[in-house]
Amino acid sequence: MSRSENGPRAGGAGSPAMTDEATVTGTGAGAEERITGTVTRVLRDFWSGRGAVLLLDDFDHRATSLVDELRACGARVGAVIARTGPVAGAPEVERSLHCSDAGLAFTRPEFEAWLRGPSQDVRAWLDGLDPAREWVVLGTPRTGVATFCGRPVHGRRRPEWAAVEDKTTIDALWAAAGVTSPPHVVVGVDELSRGPARLDGVAGPAGVVIAADSTRGHVGDALGLRWVPGPAGFPEAVKEFADRADRVRIARFADGVPCSVLGMALPDGVAVFSPIEIVTLGDPATGRLLFCGSSTHWRPGEAAERDIRGAARRAGAELVRTTGYRGIFSVDGLLTPDGFTATELNPRHASGLGLRAALPDFPVYLYNRAVQEGLPGLGGITAAALEGLVRRLVAAAPSASLAVGTTPVEVVPPAPDHRAGPACADLAARLGEPGLRAFPLAAAAR
């Protein structure tokens, strides 16, 4: 095993690692104290006195929570290596290196590929800061390298986990787990040039969604996704995907509330938390999609919530069975009048859980990495106890992170389901973009 998994602590002598794992049950205040206390003790035992190197997509305010968690657990953040930055709001660290300063205009997938073979200058820079190579590396949720410049990567993404995120192959998991997904066809990119005939039997009233495969790297952040409302938009989609993928998945557009549910695979089972609204606006005339953020205020109703969470639990169990996955994952999809239909599974720490608003001092990022690494002392936290605690806390302190472009959305309307999409669409209209509408389109039209 790497030092990050099995080696001695760099500090805190006389405080042995926890190995007695009493089972944590219940969902009340006592369970909260036992879970948070156990996690904090294990993480402090591992991180106290250690140096950390962070590999970041963007060195901005979003790094603050991770840096704060590390420092609270006794670690020293010795260096940051980032794709871009630093910008206003980035946390203060001892040293940082930025690819953008060297003229390397990487996309996120290109940055992850670069991490597999950094230049000798980068190696020498890091060795100058940590000559004994004792520091531990924390990458992005998509970092798959086991080591970086001779240092162990803590909580790396295993290749069998990353493979699940390919949207052209995910339907095999949906079928095995009994999870509904839209009618679709998977074709080679060259077949797209044959025209809209490929849509026969797949297209619905609102068209199709075309998603790229992952053969040329991760295609998140909507880089590999295109809504084509009608045949007229097909030629442009062909051009967009020609140099981006080998295969694409063409699926019927499902008109529903975009949503997600996060879960966590633990040694004793899968915890599934409450569904959240993934606020996305769309222009039916052009197919443009605008992601606005997420909200835990949403209340889809008891039956819909059981449907969504049941699908996520089955998908999570299948993910564990086929890949041995551990840690946080998300199942994304749409809640339609006919029920929940899944669109993608992200086997990584996705955003939107809402736990930080409810429990600000809980080190959720480091806890997830610790579960992935199997650190001793955490096995007594059961999936049932964690699920009950997180759902209770988030429901008691709902939160949202929403913006239309750069304009924040601060008010969640007091509608029966507390959905934020309509408020974002109203703001878009006031900002001069009346074509952007909230989903479902059928409801927005009324």
C-alpha positions as a Markdown table, in Angstrom:
| # | Residue | x | y | z |
|---|---|---|---|---|
| 1 | Met | 0.0 | 0.0 | 0.0 |
| 2 | Ser | 1.0 | 3.6 | -0.4 |
| 3 | Arg | 2.1 | 5.7 | 2.5 |
| 4 | Ser | -1.2 | 7.6 | 2.4 |
| 5 | Glu | -3.0 | 4.4 | 3.2 |
| 6 | Asn | -0.7 | 2.6 | 5.6 |
| 7 | Gly | 2.3 | 4.6 | 6.7 |
| 8 | Pro | 3.0 | 6.2 | 10.0 |
| 9 | Arg | 1.7 | 9.6 | 10.9 |
| 10 | Ala | 4.0 | 12.5 | 10.5 |
| 11 | Gly | 2.9 | 14.0 | 13.8 |
| 12 | Gly | 0.8 | 13.6 | 16.9 |
| 13 | Ala | 2.8 | 10.9 | 18.6 |
| 14 | Gly | 1.1 | 8.9 | 21.3 |
| 15 | Ser | -2.3 | 9.1 | 19.6 |
| 16 | Pro | -2.8 | 5.7 | 17.9 |
| 17 | Ala | -5.1 | 5.2 | 15.0 |
| 18 | Met | -8.7 | 4.2 | 15.9 |
| 19 | Thr | -9.2 | 0.5 | 15.2 |
| 20 | Asp | -12.2 | -0.2 | 17.5 |
| 21 | Glu | -15.2 | 0.5 | 15.3 |
| 22 | Ala | -18.3 | 0.6 | 17.4 |
| 23 | Thr | -21.4 | 0.6 | 15.2 |
| 24 | Val | -23.2 | 3.9 | 14.9 |
| 25 | Thr | -27.0 | 3.6 | 14.7 |
| 26 | Gly | -30.0 | 5.9 | 15.1 |
| 27 | Thr | -30.8 | 9.3 | 13.6 |
| 28 | Gly | -31.1 | 11.7 | 16.6 |
| 29 | Ala | -28.7 | 14.1 | 18.2 |
| 30 | Gly | -26.7 | 11.2 | 19.7 |
| 31 | Ala | -26.1 | 9.8 | 16.3 |
| 32 | Glu | -25.0 | 13.2 | 15.0 |
| 33 | Glu | -22.4 | 13.5 | 17.8 |
| 34 | Arg | -21.2 | 9.9 | 17.3 |
| 35 | Ile | -20.8 | 10.2 | 13.5 |
| 36 | Thr | -19.2 | 13.7 | 13.5 |
| 37 | Gly | -17.0 | 12.7 | 16.4 |
| 38 | Thr | -15.8 | 9.5 | 14.8 |
| 39 | Val | -15.1 | 11.1 | 11.5 |
| 40 | Thr | -13.2 | 14.0 | 13.1 |
| 41 | Arg | -11.0 | 11.8 | 15.2 |
| 42 | Val | -10.1 | 9.5 | 12.3 |
| 43 | Leu | -9.3 | 12.4 | 10.0 |
| 44 | Arg | -7.3 | 14.2 | 12.5 |
| 45 | Asp | -5.3 | 11.1 | 13.3 |
| 46 | Phe | -4.5 | 10.7 | 9.6 |
| 47 | Trp | -3.8 | 14.3 | 8.6 |
| 48 | Ser | -2.3 | 15.8 | 11.7 |
| 49 | Gly | 1.3 | 16.9 | 10.9 |
| 50 | Arg | 1.1 | 15.9 | 7.2 |
| 51 | Gly | 1.8 | 18.1 | 4.3 |
| 52 | Ala | -0.7 | 18.3 | 1.4 |
| 53 | Val | -0.4 | 19.1 | -2.3 |
| 54 | Leu | -3.6 | 20.1 | -4.0 |
| 55 | Leu | -4.3 | 19.5 | -7.7 |
| 56 | Leu | -7.1 | 21.9 | -8.7 |
| 57 | Asp | -9.1 | 22.6 | -11.8 |
| 58 | Asp | -9.4 | 26.3 | -10.9 |
| 59 | Phe | -7.7 | 28.0 | -8.0 |
| 60 | Asp | -10.6 | 30.2 | -6.8 |
| 61 | His | -13.0 | 30.5 | -3.9 |
| 62 | Arg | -14.2 | 26.9 | -4.4 |
| 63 | Ala | -10.9 | 25.6 | -2.9 |
| 64 | Thr | -11.5 | 27.4 | 0.4 |
| 65 | Ser | -13.6 | 24.6 | 1.9 |
| 66 | Leu | -11.1 | 21.9 | 1.2 |
| 67 | Val | -8.2 | 24.0 | 2.5 |
| 68 | Asp | -10.2 | 24.8 | 5.6 |
| 69 | Glu | -10.9 | 21.1 | 6.2 |
| 70 | Leu | -7.3 | 20.2 | 5.9 |
| 71 | Arg | -6.2 | 22.8 | 8.3 |
| 72 | Ala | -8.9 | 21.9 | 10.8 |
| 73 | Cys | -7.6 | 18.4 | 10.7 |
| 74 | Gly | -4.0 | 19.5 | 11.4 |
| 75 | Ala | -2.6 | 19.3 | 7.9 |
| 76 | Arg | -0.3 | 21.8 | 6.3 |
| 77 | Val | -1.2 | 22.9 | 2.7 |
| 78 | Gly | 2.3 | 23.1 | 1.3 |
| 79 | Ala | 1.5 | 23.7 | -2.4 |
| 80 | Val | -1.3 | 24.0 | -5.0 |
| 81 | Ile | -0.9 | 23.0 | -8.6 |
| 82 | Ala | -3.9 | 24.4 | -10.6 |
| 83 | Arg | -5.2 | 24.6 | -14.2 |
| 84 | Thr | -6.0 | 28.3 | -13.7 |
| 85 | Gly | -5.8 | 31.0 | -11.1 |
| 86 | Pro | -5.4 | 32.3 | -8.6 |
| 87 | Val | -8.3 | 34.7 | -8.6 |
| 88 | Ala | -10.0 | 36.8 | -6.0 |
| 89 | Gly | -11.4 | 34.7 | -3.2 |
| 90 | Ala | -8.8 | 31.9 | -3.5 |
| 91 | Pro | -7.4 | 30.8 | -0.1 |
| 92 | Glu | -4.0 | 31.8 | 1.0 |
| 93 | Val | -1.4 | 28.9 | 0.7 |
| 94 | Glu | 2.3 | 28.8 | 0.9 |
| 95 | Arg | 3.1 | 28.1 | -2.7 |
| 96 | Ser | 1.1 | 27.7 | -5.9 |
| 97 | Leu | 1.8 | 26.9 | -9.6 |
| 98 | His | -0.7 | 27.6 | -12.4 |
| 99 | Cys | -0.7 | 26.1 | -15.8 |
| 100 | Ser | -2.4 | 29.2 | -17.3 |
| 101 | Asp | 0.6 | 31.3 | -16.2 |
| 102 | Ala | 2.8 | 29.1 | -18.4 |
| 103 | Gly | 0.5 | 29.6 | -21.4 |
| 104 | Leu | -1.0 | 26.2 | -21.1 |
| 105 | Ala | -4.7 | 26.8 | -21.8 |
| 106 | Phe | -6.0 | 23.4 | -20.8 |
| 107 | Thr | -9.6 | 22.2 | -20.7 |
| 108 | Arg | -10.4 | 20.2 | -17.6 |
| 109 | Pro | -9.9 | 16.8 | -19.5 |
| 110 | Glu | -6.6 | 18.1 | -20.8 |
| 111 | Phe | -5.5 | 19.1 | -17.3 |
| 112 | Glu | -6.3 | 15.6 | -16.0 |
| 113 | Ala | -4.3 | 14.1 | -18.8 |
| 114 | Trp | -1.4 | 16.5 | -18.1 |
| 115 | Leu | -1.3 | 15.3 | -14.5 |
| 116 | Arg | -0.2 | 11.9 | -15.7 |
| 117 | Gly | 3.1 | 13.3 | -17.1 |
| 118 | Pro | 4.0 | 16.7 | -15.7 |
| 119 | Ser | 7.2 | 18.4 | -16.9 |
| 120 | Gln | 10.5 | 18.0 | -15.2 |
| 121 | Asp | 10.3 | 21.7 | -14.1 |
| 122 | Val | 7.1 | 20.9 | -12.1 |
| 123 | Arg | 8.8 | 17.9 | -10.5 |
| 124 | Ala | 11.8 | 19.9 | -9.6 |
| 125 | Trp | 9.7 | 22.7 | -8.2 |
| 126 | Leu | 7.7 | 20.3 | -6.0 |
| 127 | Asp | 10.9 | 18.4 | -4.9 |
| 128 | Gly | 12.4 | 21.7 | -3.8 |
| 129 | Leu | 9.4 | 22.2 | -1.5 |
| 130 | Asp | 9.2 | 18.6 | -0.3 |
| 131 | Pro | 12.6 | 17.0 | -0.9 |
| 132 | Ala | 11.8 | 13.8 | 1.0 |
| 133 | Arg | 8.5 | 13.4 | -0.9 |
| 134 | Glu | 6.5 | 13.0 | 2.3 |
| 135 | Trp | 3.5 | 15.1 | 1.3 |
| 136 | Val | 0.2 | 13.6 | 0.3 |
| 137 | Val | -1.6 | 14.6 | -2.9 |
| 138 | Leu | -5.3 | 15.4 | -3.1 |
| 139 | Gly | -6.5 | 15.7 | -6.7 |
| 140 | Thr | -9.8 | 16.7 | -8.2 |
| 141 | Pro | -12.8 | 14.3 | -8.0 |
| 142 | Arg | -11.7 | 13.1 | -11.5 |
| 143 | Thr | -8.0 | 12.6 | -10.8 |
| 144 | Gly | -7.1 | 9.0 | -11.6 |
| 145 | Val | -3.3 | 8.9 | -11.2 |
| 146 | Ala | -2.1 | 6.8 | -8.3 |
| 147 | Thr | 1.0 | 8.9 | -7.7 |
| 148 | Phe | 2.0 | 12.5 | -8.7 |
| 149 | Cys | 5.7 | 13.4 | -8.9 |
| 150 | Gly | 6.5 | 10.4 | -6.6 |
| 151 | Arg | 3.8 | 11.2 | -4.0 |
| 152 | Pro | 0.7 | 9.1 | -3.3 |
| 153 | Val | -2.7 | 10.5 | -4.4 |
| 154 | His | -5.2 | 10.1 | -1.6 |
| 155 | Gly | -8.7 | 9.2 | -2.8 |
| 156 | Arg | -7.8 | 8.8 | -6.5 |
| 157 | Arg | -10.5 | 7.8 | -9.0 |
| 158 | Arg | -10.1 | 4.2 | -10.1 |
| 159 | Pro | -10.4 | 3.6 | -13.9 |
| 160 | Glu | -13.3 | 1.2 | -13.4 |
| 161 | Trp | -15.2 | 3.9 | -11.6 |
| 162 | Ala | -14.5 | 6.6 | -14.2 |
| 163 | Ala | -15.7 | 4.2 | -17.0 |
| 164 | Val | -19.3 | 4.3 | -15.5 |
| 165 | Glu | -19.6 | 8.0 | -16.4 |
| 166 | Asp | -19.5 | 7.3 | -20.1 |
| 167 | Lys | -23.0 | 8.2 | -21.3 |
| 168 | Thr | -22.9 | 5.8 | -24.2 |
| 169 | Thr | -22.5 | 2.7 | -22.0 |
| 170 | Ile | -24.5 | 3.6 | -18.8 |
| 171 | Asp | -27.7 | 2.0 | -20.1 |
| 172 | Ala | -26.4 | -1.4 | -19.3 |
| 173 | Leu | -26.2 | -0.4 | -15.6 |
| 174 | Trp | -29.7 | 1.1 | -15.7 |
| 175 | Ala | -31.1 | -2.1 | -17.2 |
| 176 | Ala | -29.3 | -4.3 | -14.6 |
| 177 | Ala | -30.6 | -2.1 | -11.8 |
| 178 | Gly | -34.1 | -1.8 | -13.1 |
| 179 | Val | -33.9 | 2.0 | -13.5 |
| 180 | Thr | -35.9 | 3.7 | -16.2 |
| 181 | Ser | -34.0 | 5.6 | -18.9 |
| 182 | Pro | -35.2 | 7.3 | -22.1 |
| 183 | Pro | -35.4 | 5.5 | -25.5 |
| 184 | His | -32.1 | 5.9 | -27.2 |
| 185 | Val | -29.6 | 4.7 | -29.8 |
| 186 | Val | -25.8 | 4.6 | -29.7 |
| 187 | Val | -24.0 | 5.3 | -33.0 |
| 188 | Gly | -20.6 | 6.2 | -34.3 |
| 189 | Val | -20.0 | 9.9 | -34.9 |
| 190 | Asp | -19.6 | 9.2 | -38.6 |
| 191 | Glu | -23.2 | 7.9 | -38.7 |
| 192 | Leu | -24.4 | 11.3 | -37.6 |
| 193 | Ser | -23.6 | 12.6 | -41.0 |
| 194 | Arg | -26.3 | 10.5 | -42.5 |
| 195 | Gly | -28.8 | 13.0 | -41.2 |
| 196 | Pro | -31.9 | 13.1 | -39.0 |
| 197 | Ala | -32.9 | 9.6 | -40.1 |
| 198 | Arg | -30.9 | 8.4 | -37.1 |
| 199 | Leu | -33.7 | 10.0 | -34.9 |
| 200 | Asp | -36.4 | 7.7 | -36.2 |
| 201 | Gly | -38.1 | 5.9 | -33.3 |
| 202 | Val | -36.1 | 8.0 | -30.8 |
| 203 | Ala | -37.2 | 11.6 | -31.1 |
| 204 | Gly | -40.0 | 12.9 | -29.0 |
| 205 | Pro | -42.1 | 16.1 | -29.1 |
| 206 | Ala | -39.1 | 18.1 | -27.7 |
| 207 | Gly | -36.5 | 16.4 | -29.9 |
| 208 | Val | -33.4 | 14.5 | -28.6 |
| 209 | Val | -30.4 | 14.9 | -26.5 |
| 210 | Ile | -27.0 | 13.9 | -27.9 |
| 211 | Ala | -24.2 | 12.9 | -25.5 |
| 212 | Ala | -20.6 | 12.2 | -26.4 |
| 213 | Asp | -18.7 | 9.2 | -25.1 |
| 214 | Ser | -15.6 | 9.4 | -22.9 |
| 215 | Thr | -13.0 | 8.0 | -25.4 |
| 216 | Arg | -11.2 | 11.4 | -25.5 |
| 217 | Gly | -11.5 | 12.2 | -21.9 |
| 218 | His | -14.1 | 13.4 | -19.5 |
| 219 | Val | -16.8 | 15.5 | -21.1 |
| 220 | Gly | -18.6 | 17.0 | -18.2 |
| 221 | Asp | -19.7 | 20.6 | -17.7 |
| 222 | Ala | -22.1 | 20.2 | -20.6 |
| 223 | Leu | -19.1 | 20.0 | -23.0 |
| 224 | Gly | -20.4 | 16.7 | -24.4 |
| 225 | Leu | -24.1 | 17.3 | -24.3 |
| 226 | Arg | -26.4 | 18.9 | -26.9 |
| 227 | Trp | -30.2 | 19.4 | -26.9 |
| 228 | Val | -31.5 | 19.2 | -30.5 |
| 229 | Pro | -35.2 | 20.3 | -30.4 |
| 230 | Gly | -35.9 | 19.4 | -34.0 |
| 231 | Pro | -34.2 | 18.1 | -37.2 |
| 232 | Ala | -33.1 | 21.6 | -38.3 |
| 233 | Gly | -30.5 | 21.6 | -35.6 |
| 234 | Phe | -29.0 | 18.2 | -36.5 |
| 235 | Pro | -26.3 | 19.5 | -39.0 |
| 236 | Glu | -24.8 | 21.8 | -36.4 |
| 237 | Ala | -24.7 | 19.0 | -33.8 |
| 238 | Val | -22.8 | 16.8 | -36.3 |
| 239 | Lys | -20.1 | 19.5 | -36.6 |
| 240 | Glu | -19.9 | 19.9 | -32.9 |
| 241 | Phe | -19.3 | 16.2 | -32.2 |
| 242 | Ala | -17.1 | 15.4 | -35.2 |
| 243 | Asp | -13.8 | 16.1 | -33.3 |
| 244 | Arg | -15.1 | 15.4 | -29.8 |
| 245 | Ala | -16.0 | 11.8 | -29.6 |
| 246 | Asp | -16.0 | 8.4 | -31.4 |
| 247 | Arg | -19.6 | 7.5 | -30.4 |
| 248 | Val | -22.6 | 9.3 | -29.3 |
| 249 | Arg | -25.9 | 8.4 | -27.5 |
| 250 | Ile | -29.0 | 9.9 | -29.0 |
| 251 | Ala | -31.8 | 9.8 | -26.5 |
| 252 | Arg | -35.4 | 11.1 | -26.5 |
| 253 | Phe | -35.7 | 14.4 | -24.7 |
| 254 | Ala | -37.7 | 13.8 | -21.5 |
| 255 | Asp | -39.6 | 16.9 | -20.4 |
| 256 | Gly | -39.4 | 17.0 | -16.6 |
| 257 | Val | -37.8 | 18.7 | -13.6 |
| 258 | Pro | -34.0 | 18.2 | -13.8 |
| 259 | Cys | -33.0 | 16.6 | -10.6 |
| 260 | Ser | -30.3 | 14.6 | -8.9 |
| 261 | Val | -29.9 | 12.5 | -5.8 |
| 262 | Leu | -26.6 | 11.9 | -4.0 |
| 263 | Gly | -25.7 | 8.7 | -2.3 |
| 264 | Met | -22.7 | 7.2 | -0.6 |
| 265 | Ala | -21.4 | 3.6 | -0.9 |
| 266 | Leu | -20.1 | 2.4 | 2.5 |
| 267 | Pro | -18.8 | -1.0 | 3.5 |
| 268 | Asp | -22.2 | -2.1 | 4.9 |
| 269 | Gly | -24.5 | -0.7 | 2.2 |
| 270 | Val | -25.6 | 2.3 | 0.2 |
| 271 | Ala | -26.9 | 5.5 | 1.9 |
| 272 | Val | -29.3 | 7.5 | -0.3 |
| 273 | Phe | -30.0 | 11.1 | 0.5 |
| 274 | Ser | -32.9 | 13.4 | -0.5 |
| 275 | Pro | -33.4 | 14.5 | -4.1 |
| 276 | Ile | -32.3 | 18.0 | -5.1 |
| 277 | Glu | -33.3 | 20.3 | -8.0 |
| 278 | Ile | -30.7 | 20.8 | -10.7 |
| 279 | Val | -31.9 | 24.1 | -12.0 |
| 280 | Thr | -31.4 | 24.2 | -15.8 |
| 281 | Leu | -33.1 | 26.6 | -18.3 |
| 282 | Gly | -33.6 | 25.8 | -21.9 |
| 283 | Asp | -34.5 | 27.6 | -25.2 |
| 284 | Pro | -36.8 | 25.4 | -27.2 |
| 285 | Ala | -36.0 | 27.3 | -30.4 |
| 286 | Thr | -32.2 | 26.9 | -30.3 |
| 287 | Gly | -31.6 | 24.0 | -27.9 |
| 288 | Arg | -29.4 | 26.2 | -25.7 |
| 289 | Leu | -29.1 | 24.9 | -22.1 |
| 290 | Leu | -28.1 | 27.1 | -19.2 |
| 291 | Phe | -27.1 | 25.5 | -15.9 |
| 292 | Cys | -28.1 | 27.8 | -13.0 |
| 293 | Gly | -27.1 | 25.7 | -9.9 |
| 294 | Ser | -28.9 | 23.5 | -7.4 |
| 295 | Ser | -31.4 | 23.7 | -4.6 |
| 296 | Thr | -32.3 | 21.5 | -1.7 |
| 297 | His | -35.6 | 23.5 | -1.1 |
| 298 | Trp | -37.3 | 21.3 | -3.7 |
| 299 | Arg | -40.1 | 19.0 | -2.4 |
| 300 | Pro | -41.2 | 16.7 | -5.2 |
| 301 | Gly | -43.8 | 14.8 | -3.0 |
| 302 | Glu | -43.5 | 11.5 | -1.1 |
| 303 | Ala | -44.3 | 9.2 | -4.0 |
| 304 | Ala | -41.9 | 10.9 | -6.4 |
| 305 | Glu | -39.2 | 11.0 | -3.7 |
| 306 | Arg | -39.6 | 7.2 | -3.1 |
| 307 | Asp | -39.3 | 6.7 | -6.9 |
| 308 | Ile | -36.1 | 8.8 | -7.2 |
| 309 | Arg | -34.4 | 7.4 | -4.2 |
| 310 | Gly | -35.3 | 3.9 | -5.0 |
| 311 | Ala | -33.8 | 4.2 | -8.4 |
| 312 | Ala | -30.6 | 5.7 | -6.9 |
| 313 | Arg | -30.4 | 2.9 | -4.3 |
| 314 | Arg | -30.6 | 0.2 | -7.0 |
| 315 | Ala | -28.1 | 2.0 | -9.2 |
| 316 | Gly | -25.7 | 2.4 | -6.3 |
| 317 | Ala | -25.9 | -1.2 | -5.4 |
| 318 | Glu | -25.2 | -2.2 | -9.0 |
| 319 | Leu | -22.3 | 0.2 | -9.1 |
| 320 | Val | -20.8 | -1.4 | -6.0 |
| 321 | Arg | -21.4 | -4.9 | -7.3 |
| 322 | Thr | -19.7 | -4.3 | -10.6 |
| 323 | Thr | -16.9 | -1.9 | -9.7 |
| 324 | Gly | -16.4 | -2.1 | -5.9 |
| 325 | Tyr | -17.1 | 1.6 | -5.7 |
| 326 | Arg | -16.8 | 3.4 | -2.4 |
| 327 | Gly | -17.8 | 7.0 | -1.6 |
| 328 | Ile | -20.2 | 9.6 | -2.8 |
| 329 | Phe | -22.0 | 9.3 | -6.2 |
| 330 | Ser | -24.9 | 11.0 | -7.9 |
| 331 | Val | -27.8 | 9.8 | -10.1 |
| 332 | Asp | -29.1 | 12.5 | -12.4 |
| 333 | Gly | -32.3 | 12.5 | -14.3 |
| 334 | Leu | -35.7 | 14.1 | -14.8 |
| 335 | Leu | -39.0 | 13.8 | -12.9 |
| 336 | Thr | -41.6 | 13.6 | -15.6 |
| 337 | Pro | -45.4 | 13.0 | -15.2 |
| 338 | Asp | -44.7 | 9.3 | -15.8 |
| 339 | Gly | -42.1 | 9.2 | -13.0 |
| 340 | Phe | -38.3 | 9.5 | -12.7 |
| 341 | Thr | -36.1 | 8.7 | -15.8 |
| 342 | Ala | -32.3 | 8.6 | -15.3 |
| 343 | Thr | -29.8 | 10.3 | -17.5 |
| 344 | Glu | -26.4 | 9.8 | -16.0 |
| 345 | Leu | -24.5 | 8.4 | -13.0 |
| 346 | Asn | -21.5 | 10.3 | -11.6 |
| 347 | Pro | -19.2 | 8.0 | -9.5 |
| 348 | Arg | -17.5 | 10.9 | -7.8 |
| 349 | His | -18.2 | 13.7 | -5.2 |
| 350 | Ala | -20.7 | 15.8 | -7.1 |
| 351 | Ser | -22.0 | 19.1 | -5.8 |
| 352 | Gly | -25.4 | 20.0 | -4.3 |
| 353 | Leu | -25.8 | 17.7 | -1.3 |
| 354 | Gly | -26.4 | 20.7 | 1.0 |
| 355 | Leu | -24.7 | 19.3 | 4.0 |
| 356 | Arg | -22.3 | 22.2 | 4.4 |
| 357 | Ala | -25.1 | 24.6 | 5.0 |
| 358 | Ala | -26.6 | 22.3 | 7.6 |
| 359 | Leu | -23.3 | 21.3 | 9.3 |
| 360 | Pro | -20.6 | 23.8 | 8.3 |
| 361 | Asp | -17.8 | 22.2 | 10.3 |
| 362 | Phe | -18.2 | 18.6 | 9.0 |
| 363 | Pro | -15.2 | 17.7 | 6.8 |
| 364 | Val | -17.3 | 16.1 | 4.0 |
| 365 | Tyr | -14.6 | 16.3 | 1.3 |
| 366 | Leu | -12.0 | 14.5 | 3.5 |
| 367 | Tyr | -14.5 | 12.1 | 4.8 |
| 368 | Asn | -15.4 | 11.0 | 1.3 |
| 369 | Arg | -11.7 | 10.5 | 0.4 |
| 370 | Ala | -11.2 | 8.5 | 3.6 |
| 371 | Val | -14.0 | 6.2 | 2.8 |
| 372 | Gln | -12.5 | 5.7 | -0.7 |
| 373 | Glu | -9.2 | 4.8 | 0.8 |
| 374 | Gly | -10.7 | 2.6 | 3.5 |
| 375 | Leu | -9.1 | 4.4 | 6.5 |
| 376 | Pro | -9.5 | 2.4 | 9.7 |
| 377 | Gly | -11.9 | 3.6 | 12.3 |
| 378 | Leu | -14.8 | 4.5 | 10.0 |
| 379 | Gly | -16.4 | 1.1 | 9.4 |
| 380 | Gly | -18.8 | 1.5 | 12.4 |
| 381 | Ile | -20.7 | 4.3 | 10.6 |
| 382 | Thr | -23.5 | 2.5 | 9.0 |
| 383 | Ala | -25.2 | 3.5 | 5.7 |
| 384 | Ala | -28.6 | 3.7 | 7.5 |
| 385 | Ala | -27.3 | 6.0 | 10.2 |
| 386 | Leu | -25.5 | 8.3 | 7.8 |
| 387 | Glu | -28.6 | 8.4 | 5.5 |
| 388 | Gly | -31.0 | 9.3 | 8.3 |
| 389 | Leu | -28.7 | 12.0 | 9.7 |
| 390 | Val | -27.9 | 13.8 | 6.4 |
| 391 | Arg | -31.5 | 13.7 | 5.3 |
| 392 | Arg | -32.7 | 15.2 | 8.6 |
| 393 | Leu | -30.1 | 17.9 | 8.7 |
| 394 | Val | -30.5 | 19.0 | 5.1 |
| 395 | Ala | -34.3 | 19.1 | 5.4 |
| 396 | Ala | -34.0 | 21.3 | 8.5 |
| 397 | Ala | -31.6 | 23.8 | 6.8 |
| 398 | Pro | -32.5 | 23.9 | 3.0 |
| 399 | Ser | -30.1 | 25.9 | 0.8 |
| 400 | Ala | -29.5 | 26.9 | -2.8 |
| 401 | Ser | -26.6 | 28.1 | -4.9 |
| 402 | Leu | -28.2 | 29.7 | -8.0 |
| 403 | Ala | -27.3 | 32.3 | -10.6 |
| 404 | Val | -28.4 | 33.2 | -14.1 |
| 405 | Gly | -25.1 | 33.9 | -15.8 |
| 406 | Thr | -23.3 | 36.1 | -13.2 |
| 407 | Thr | -26.5 | 37.4 | -11.5 |
| 408 | Pro | -27.3 | 35.5 | -8.3 |
| 409 | Val | -30.8 | 34.2 | -7.5 |
| 410 | Glu | -31.4 | 34.8 | -3.9 |
| 411 | Val | -35.1 | 34.0 | -3.4 |
| 412 | Val | -36.7 | 30.6 | -3.7 |
| 413 | Pro | -40.4 | 31.1 | -4.3 |
| 414 | Pro | -42.9 | 29.7 | -1.7 |
| 415 | Ala | -44.6 | 27.4 | -4.3 |
| 416 | Pro | -46.0 | 24.1 | -3.1 |
| 417 | Asp | -43.0 | 22.2 | -4.4 |
| 418 | His | -40.5 | 25.1 | -3.7 |
| 419 | Arg | -39.0 | 24.7 | -7.2 |
| 420 | Ala | -36.5 | 27.4 | -8.1 |
| 421 | Gly | -36.5 | 26.9 | -11.9 |
| 422 | Pro | -39.4 | 29.3 | -12.6 |
| 423 | Ala | -37.7 | 32.1 | -10.6 |
| 424 | Cys | -34.5 | 31.6 | -12.6 |
| 425 | Ala | -36.5 | 31.8 | -15.8 |
| 426 | Asp | -38.2 | 35.0 | -14.7 |
| 427 | Leu | -34.8 | 36.5 | -13.9 |
| 428 | Ala | -33.4 | 35.4 | -17.3 |
| 429 | Ala | -36.3 | 37.2 | -19.0 |
| 430 | Arg | -35.6 | 40.4 | -17.0 |
| 431 | Leu | -32.0 | 40.1 | -18.1 |
| 432 | Gly | -33.0 | 40.1 | -21.8 |
| 433 | Glu | -33.2 | 36.3 | -22.5 |
| 434 | Pro | -36.9 | 35.6 | -22.7 |
| 435 | Gly | -36.3 | 32.4 | -24.8 |
| 436 | Leu | -34.9 | 30.6 | -21.8 |
| 437 | Arg | -37.6 | 28.6 | -20.0 |
| 438 | Ala | -37.8 | 26.4 | -16.9 |
| 439 | Phe | -38.5 | 22.7 | -17.2 |
| 440 | Pro | -40.8 | 21.0 | -17.7 |
| 441 | Leu | -41.7 | 23.0 | -20.8 |
| 442 | Ala | -45.3 | 21.8 | -20.7 |
| 443 | Ala | -45.7 | 23.5 | -17.3 |
| 444 | Ala | -43.9 | 26.6 | -18.3 |
| 445 | Ala | -46.2 | 27.0 | -21.3 |
| 446 | Arg | -49.3 | 27.1 | -19.2 |
